[in-house]
Amino acid sequence: MRIEQNYSLEQHNTFHIPVKTRWFIEYNNEEELQRVLHDEYFQECLSLHIGSGSNLLFLNDYNGIIFHSNIKGVNLVEETDNSVLLRIGAAEKWDDVVAYAVSNGWSGIENLSLIPGETGAAAIQNIGAYGVEIKDVVETVETYNQLSFEKRIFTNKECEYAYRRSYFKNEHNDPHIVTYVNLRLQKNTQFSINYGNLKEELAKYPEITLATIREAIITIRKEKLPDPAVLGNAGSFFMNPLISIEHFERIKKQYPSIPFYPTTENKIKIPAGWLIEQCGFKGKSHGAVGVYEKQALVLVNLGDAKGHEIALVAESIRSAVNERFGIELMPEVKYVG
Ligand SMILES: Cc1cc2nc3c(=O)[nH]c(=O)nc-3n(C[C@H](O)[C@H](O)[C@H](O)COP(=O)(O)OP(=O)(O)OC[C@H]3O[C@@H](n4cnc5c(N)ncnc54)[C@H](O)[C@@H]3O)c2cc1C
């Protein structure tokens, strides 16, 4: 177990904000986690479990404990004629898991290529891209309740997945720490390629395979999104809003070219990036905070931006979109502090 005091989180958040945490605790297995959860001194402290910080915005130094898992490993625990079940340590880098599945010919997560972060967080966030969400393949999620210390294995249904939502993100529920994620992947390849410009990109390849889908998605994402290692960011800052059909019809009268995606809940999903672009923010900078020139949904740290400066720009975007479209954008990024 690694325990650090007054530790910089600059390398633990993709905005690269150099806040410090009072304690940083990284455990290597479930036994170490249990030990630290039972420690009376640490029980008194405020705490937050992080992955690689690619969806976090630290506003201040953290006066508590930042937990981080170092539980790794991808194990094949069951194999049938049609599928495999993988048990994956929460600290496994998500994109390494995708690469491993694709190289073995197992389908289901290839569309989730190059999403930053760790596997435990992926199951909490219900990560999604190109028409696929991790909920489509999650069998169970292994957790520890941070208050009762009990181990609980959640079935897919118990995870209460919805768009970028899960049981674990609901602040009314007890905090749970994810230690392993069990994914069911298919051996017979069923591709999902009808979303966005994926089909067009795939037309450049001689055939459609898991490997070419992964490659095409990586190409598109690299063109569209800034690499956090080069330009600090946390991906989409806001969630794509869902609005009623009536509301959508009203906006469409004024903006006939508005992009939209009908959803199953009788709602219309509008790309938040388009709304922000219409309000004139795309490519603009406000001090050290930029709105990425290729995708207005991404806020970037142009140098030494502070967390609260990024939050201020996000707030002015929210009010502008609300004023013009009557739509309230909700941050996808979690504010800490
Ligand atoms: C360039 C870029 C592109 C992105 N593209 C996408 C995309 O296409 N689709 C998408 O869905 N997301 C996307 N994201 C967002 C981000 O990658 C995901 O939300 C990712 O799952 C976060 O993983 P993380 O390990 O960085 O988690 P963190 O940001 O560290 O944490 C996220 C949440 O999970 C909690 N958490 C983390 N690990 C654990 C654990 N083991 N136990 C309990 N709680 C935990 C944290 O408390 C926090 O609430 C993108 C981000 C970036 C920077």
The ligand as an ORCA input file, in Angstrom:
! r2SCAN-3c Opt
* xyz 0 1
  C     -10.203     13.261    -24.176
  C     -11.339     12.606    -23.420
  C     -12.319     11.927    -24.134
  C     -13.384     11.304    -23.444
  N     -14.319     10.627    -24.180
  C     -15.340      9.996    -23.546
  C     -16.325      9.255    -24.287
  O     -16.265      9.166    -25.513
  N     -17.326      8.666    -23.590
  C     -17.418      8.734    -22.233
  O     -18.353      8.153    -21.668
  N     -16.491      9.411    -21.507
  C     -15.471     10.045    -22.121
  N     -14.542     10.753    -21.401
  C     -14.693     10.860    -19.920
  C     -13.852      9.860    -19.114
  O     -12.877      9.268    -19.906
  C     -14.735      8.770    -18.494
  O     -15.706      9.342    -17.645
  C     -13.891      7.758    -17.701
  O     -14.666      6.619    -17.392
  C     -13.302      8.334    -16.420
  O     -12.346      7.402    -15.939
  P     -11.269      7.793    -14.864
  O     -10.525      6.554    -14.493
  O     -10.439      8.919    -15.340
  O     -12.210      8.226    -13.654
  P     -12.169      9.543    -12.744
  O     -12.374     10.744    -13.616
  O     -10.980      9.525    -11.877
  O     -13.466      9.301    -11.852
  C     -14.745      9.300    -12.438
  C     -15.779      8.942    -11.359
  O     -15.608      7.595    -10.965
  C     -15.320      7.518     -9.556
  N     -14.363      6.395     -9.409
  C     -13.274      6.156    -10.160
  N     -12.740      4.958     -9.880
  C     -13.502      4.415     -8.888
  C     -13.483      3.179     -8.175
  N     -12.608      2.216     -8.411
  N     -14.426      2.978     -7.214
  C     -15.358      3.933     -6.952
  N     -15.439      5.112     -7.602
  C     -14.520      5.353     -8.574
  C     -14.812      8.880     -9.172
  O     -15.080      9.179     -7.814
  C     -15.633      9.770    -10.098
  O     -16.932      9.975     -9.558
  C     -13.461     11.376    -22.037
  C     -12.455     12.063    -21.316
  C     -11.401     12.676    -21.997
  C     -10.321     13.372    -21.237
*
